[in-house]
């Protein structure tokens, strides 16, 4: 008996010497790597079953109107319903409870490996389960501490606008909260009621054997007292004397390094979402033993460093003894791979038939985006874009998607390599000597090139404005590499300071030419019958407009707000007859001018929407889009100025004298300007933003029968730009601006350009 006690004491002494060594973090990671297989069972016994039950329950509670498969992962595309919120709360509670068992059990196994003991996973799980109430109380207290820290930081950052001070305070307080993690080891390795050691226990556990080789030092405050100490107090008293060292060890070993490793795995597998999901799941499971080993080793290190001989002895002797069991690699491997395989299978099979979406968020604010290449010419500054710039989206050459960007400077083209737009190229569409305040308009030619209007000015007037200022309207032809001025074309129009004419629309003709609609105002003193707007249509036989004809097709009542409150939309049907839609954003009235022949020698004018009472609210200004069906009939979608509803006009003839109507949204709700595209089979895709529900929606219409499908979630704010086009496979692709607005965000916050492509829209 005495020999057995002596051997045990020698083993304790060797362990005690080993655990007193410095560099706890690296030694803990090394030990976790060597004993990884022995440390994994608690994690695999808890989390894969939870994941299986969560996935099965998920399919019963998900709402297809707010859930989709986005980039090969399940994601929200709208506000979650009550069942999904209940499911999320239940999964969170069960996961925290599982972690409250798995982590302490793994800490116990880690302590046993450090002490050279064999403890079975079942014994460790039972010990952790018996201490679950104490662990739950520890988690609750730790959560309250973190919540208090975050509330204090929120007050500093938001209430007092002290961002630097707020984040600095948060970092310091969270560091000081790190020793709470040692409480996990205190709960599972010591008396569940706290560290309770009796005063009559000898400091030398084998002193009766005559051993005198225990190094003696200052007595720990826990030794020699009957007063119970809670795990949090125990943790902080153990860390006393090395508070910052313990805090940094736990911060890096339990939080920062695992988070960094997870991000690296995310980045390496970013191009393959299913592989990423599986890899991240495996890494998350594998990291738990490393975190547990850091907690266990630091706890024992602090015990040994403080010469708490009795406490150290009690921890080692209190470990449950189990017979060694053989390692079973197949169940371990299955447990590691099961969550990822289960998730990947659910995505591939898609048992509920959810919408599948490709979405790319491009951070193309002034800070730029690493996925966007910026190209310039010579010494000209590099182009940049801002949130109001999105004008149109086109299907370019070789499967590319092209965005026309223009607002207050020269126009730019953002060319995406494909419909997913994971890589982009930003180039100037206009020369430097162009009137930047004149917005450009564009059209896609039959060969995939983009024709863009441009108002050229003399170089001396790039930054100077006087009474001699003159702008000449021309065309730029853009391919995948660059934009060039259309060869041999004379100016299509001229504008001076006194005769501005910015309202334009451009459309491609089926034979390769172009149709240009232009609206110009005639001042009151030139007309006997009042202020008049003149609409002219120029038809070109070729993309450069070298051969063209211009016809004045209509004179419309106007006002002094023509420059900012008028909008033109042009289209040309397969029969080569142009149609022009004029919209008064102020009153909501619309006029359709249709040509009876390709040269527009004879036209008809109809008013499908009459004047309404004017509204001055920006959110309720009328906006419209138009497409021409294969039989030449226009299809019009617009935002009603009276109630902000999105409405559809399916014209029954070429002139739109009669039309079927459909209201796609509820009146009175806030919606963005709509976008419109026609599929190859004649269906209409109407895209708009439901700002109130924070969703981007596509309505698929056959005639006036429409079905609405949410396709994306607005994260910041909507109604700042939306465009749509069909890609080479006939699928709708959206580009839209996600921005909360200048009045809603603090200075310096960024916006995003989002490209959304529904892949399985029916």
Secondary structure, DSSP 8 states (H G I E B T S, - for coil): -HHHHHHHHHHHHHHHHHHT-S-HHHHHHHHHHHTHHHHHHHHHHHHHHHHHHHHHHHHHH--TTTEEEETTEEEESS---HHHHHHHHHHHHHHHHHHHHHHHHHHHHHHHHHTT----HHHHHHHHHHTHHHHHHHHHHHHHHHHHHHHHHHIIIIIS--HHHHHHHHHHHHHHHGGGGHHHHHHHHS-TT---B-TTS-SSTTGGGT---S---S--TTTTB-----HHHHHHHHHTTSHHHHHHHHIIIIIIHHHHHHHHHHHHTTT-HHHHHHHHHHHHHHHHHHHHHHHHHHHHHHHHHTT-HHHHHHHHHTS---------HHHHHHHHHHHHHHHHHHHHH-TT---EEEEEEE--STT--TTEEE---TT-------TT-EEEEEE-GGG-EEEEE-SSSS-EEEEESSTT-SSEEEEESS-SSB-TTS---EEE-TTS-EEEEEEE--GGGSS---TT-EEEEEEEEE-SS-EEE-TT---SEEEESSS---EEEEEE-TTS-EEEEEEEEE-GGG-TT--EEEEEEEEESSTT-SSEEEEEEEEEE--TTHHHHEEEEEEE-TT--EEEEEEETTT--EEEEEESSTT-SSEEEEEEE--------GGG--EEEEEE-TTS-EEEEEE-TTT--EEEEEESSTT-SSEEEEE-S-TTS-B---EEEE-TTS-EEEEEEETTTTEEEEEEEETTEEEEEEEEE-SS---S-EEEEE-TTS-EEEEEEE---TTTS-TT---EEEEEEESS--
